[in-house]
Amino acid sequence: MANGSSISPIFMKGALIELSDRFIGSVPNIIVFQYNPETITRTLEAWAPPDESATAGGAGSAKPGTAQPSDPPEKFTFVLQLDASDALERPELHPVEFVAGVGARIAAIEMLLYPKKENLMGGLRSLPADALGGGAGPIQKVFDKIKEAAGIKPERLGPPIVLFAWGADRILPVRLVSLAIEEQAYSRLLSPIRAKLSLEMKVLSPDEIKDASSSEFSKKMAIHAFNYTLMRKRILATSNIAGNVESILAMLPF
C-alpha cells in the first residue's frame, strides 16, 4: 500500500440464525457464511387489486376493497461457496473438516428445511421403548395410552424461523424455500470438500410469524427484526428524498 499500512479492511460476514431449541436449549444456531455471496437477487411481488368482474357475485355482493392488505412479498436468492481446502492443511486444528469436509456446514443449512421434532414429552415417550430395543414394545404402548388419556396428541411442527443477517440494515425473518447443493470435490473418505449451494428464501411477515410453530421468544425476536429492517428501509428512503433537494433546486429556472 502507498501509505505503508498493511491493515486490510474488515468485511462483515452474512449469516443465517436459526431461532430454534432443537439443538442446545434456547441457544440460537448461527451459520456464518464462509464467503459472502458475490450477488444477491431480491424479488418483490407487486400487489394487484382483485378483478371486480371475476369476483362479482351478483347485485347483492359487496364490492371488493382496493386497499393493499399487506406488505409486498419478498424473496432472496443467492449462491454460497464452501471450501475446506485450507482447513485440511491443518487437520489437528480442524478435526470436523478433516472427517466431514464441508458436510457439517451443508447439514446445518439442510436442517433449516426440516420440521422440528416432537417436544420433550415425545422424546420421553420413546425413551423406555428405545432402551428395550423396540419401538412397539409393551412400555411404549403404556406411554401411548397415558398420552391418549391425557388428551395429548402428537405435535406436527413446521420448519424453524430463521434470521437472514446481512449487515446492520438488513436482519430479516425468513423461511428457506429451496436449496440446491452441488458437491464439487471429495476427500479420500468421500466427504465433500468443496460445494456450491443455491438458496431461495422467503421473507416472513408478522402475521406468518405469529402462526409459526415456534416459541413466543423466537416469534418476538423475528417480529422485532422485521420491524427494525422496515424502519431502516424507511429511513434510507427518506434520506434519498432529502438528498434530492439540491438536485431539484438546480432544476428550477429561478
Salt bridges, closest charged atoms under 4 A:
GLU18 OE2 - ARG22 NE 2.84
GLU74 OE2 - ARG42 NH2 2.93
GLU74 OE1 - LYS233 NZ 3.97
GLU92 OE2 - ARG90 NE 2.75
GLU118 OE1 - ARG125 NH2 3.47
ASP144 OD1 - ARG125 NH1 3.52
ASP169 OD1 - ARG232 NH2 2.32
GLU182 OE1 - LYS196 NZ 3.69
GLU200 OE2 - LYS75 NZ 3.50
GLU208 OE2 - LYS202 NZ 2.77
GLU216 OE2 - LYS219 NZ 3.78
